[in-house]
Amino acid sequence: MVLYTPLSTDEIFPGEEEGMELVSYQGKSVFVKKTEQGELQLVQLLSTDPQDFLNSNFAPGSILPTDRVQPLRK
């Protein structure tokens, strides 16, 4: 995949030092952050399908059900 953008790699793919974790939710790769209440909040959707960004399940700030989230890396 080629990505033409003026943004740095760190801005597009935030590192884990910011407390974010890359997980799979409904078959899509997303970055989540754990809230103070222990819930997983969606921070960023990684997808090349424009229709995914119109799906309200992947809206930034959405709280994801933890039983449907699978970690992708450690």
Secondary structure, DSSP 8 states (H G I E B T S, - for coil): -----SS-HHHHS--GGGTEEEEEETTEEEEEEE-TTS-EEEEEEE-S-HHHHH-GGG-TT-EE-GGGEEE---
